[in-house]
Amino acid sequence: MTKRTRSGRPSARETREKDMATKAEKIVAGLGGIENIDEIEGCITRLRTEVHDPSKVDEVALKAAGAHGVVKMGTAIQVVIGTDADPIAADIEDMM
């Protein structure tokens, strides 16, 4: 059951969880789609990923999704997103 505030609006926690899921979907798109992601893990402020085809990674889309930076090293991609890295990584793992 969804918790609502007295005003009938979603709680702050529910809104944050929805925003995180949306952010995860945008990051997946920026990484070239779920089929392009071989591995992902959250590491404090970064998403450490291994992708199949690094040419599909769209840095502009990742930054539009909230990334502060993107580091490419061959098929290893690090997306700097801040302290939400672990929950976003978990959301993306759930999609895989």
C-alpha positions as CSV (number, residue, x, y, z in Angstrom):
1,M,0.0,0.0,0.0
2,T,1.3,3.5,-0.9
3,K,1.7,5.8,2.0
4,R,0.2,9.2,1.5
5,T,0.5,12.4,3.4
6,R,-2.5,14.0,5.0
7,S,-3.0,16.1,1.9
8,G,-3.3,12.9,-0.2
9,R,0.0,13.5,-2.0
10,P,2.8,10.9,-2.1
11,S,5.3,11.0,0.8
12,A,8.7,12.5,0.3
13,R,10.2,9.0,0.5
14,E,7.9,7.7,-2.2
15,T,8.7,10.7,-4.4
16,R,12.5,10.2,-3.9
17,E,12.2,6.5,-4.8
18,K,10.3,7.4,-8.0
19,D,12.9,10.0,-8.9
20,M,15.7,7.5,-8.3
21,A,14.0,4.9,-10.6
22,T,13.6,7.6,-13.3
23,K,17.3,8.6,-12.9
24,A,18.3,5.0,-13.2
25,E,16.3,4.6,-16.4
26,K,18.0,7.7,-17.9
27,I,21.4,6.4,-16.9
28,V,20.7,3.1,-18.5
29,A,19.8,4.9,-21.7
30,G,23.0,6.9,-21.6
31,L,25.0,3.7,-21.2
32,G,23.5,2.4,-24.4
33,G,20.6,0.4,-23.1
34,I,20.3,-2.5,-20.7
35,E,21.6,-4.9,-23.3
36,N,24.9,-2.9,-23.5
37,I,25.6,-3.2,-19.7
38,D,27.7,-6.2,-18.8
39,E,28.3,-5.3,-15.1
40,I,27.4,-2.4,-12.8
41,E,28.2,-1.6,-9.1
42,G,27.9,1.4,-6.9
43,C,31.1,2.7,-5.4
44,I,30.4,5.6,-2.9
45,T,29.8,8.4,-5.5
46,R,30.3,6.5,-8.8
47,L,28.7,3.8,-10.9
48,R,31.4,1.5,-12.1
49,T,30.2,-0.2,-15.2
50,E,31.5,-2.6,-17.8
51,V,29.8,-2.2,-21.2
52,H,29.8,-4.3,-24.3
53,D,30.2,-1.5,-26.8
54,P,31.6,1.8,-25.4
55,S,30.7,3.7,-28.6
56,K,27.0,3.4,-27.5
57,V,27.7,5.4,-24.3
58,D,26.2,8.9,-24.6
59,E,28.1,11.3,-22.2
60,V,25.6,14.2,-23.0
61,A,22.7,12.0,-22.0
62,L,24.4,10.8,-18.8
63,K,25.1,14.4,-17.8
64,A,21.5,15.3,-18.6
65,A,20.5,12.5,-16.2
66,G,22.5,14.1,-13.4
67,A,26.0,12.7,-13.9
68,H,28.7,15.1,-12.7
69,G,31.3,13.4,-14.9
70,V,32.0,10.3,-17.0
71,V,35.3,8.5,-17.1
72,K,35.9,6.1,-20.0
73,M,38.7,3.5,-20.0
74,G,38.0,1.1,-22.9
75,T,34.9,-0.9,-21.9
76,A,35.1,0.3,-18.3
77,I,32.9,3.4,-17.7
78,Q,32.6,5.3,-14.4
79,V,29.6,7.6,-14.0
80,V,30.1,10.1,-11.2
81,I,26.7,10.8,-9.7
82,G,27.2,11.5,-6.0
83,T,25.9,9.7,-3.0
84,D,23.0,8.1,-4.8
85,A,25.3,5.7,-6.6
86,D,24.5,2.6,-4.5
87,P,20.7,2.8,-4.7
88,I,20.8,3.7,-8.5
89,A,23.1,0.7,-9.1
90,A,20.6,-1.5,-7.2
91,D,17.8,-0.1,-9.4
92,I,19.7,-0.9,-12.6
93,E,20.6,-4.4,-11.4
94,D,16.9,-5.0,-10.8
95,M,16.3,-4.1,-14.5
96,M,19.0,-6.5,-15.7
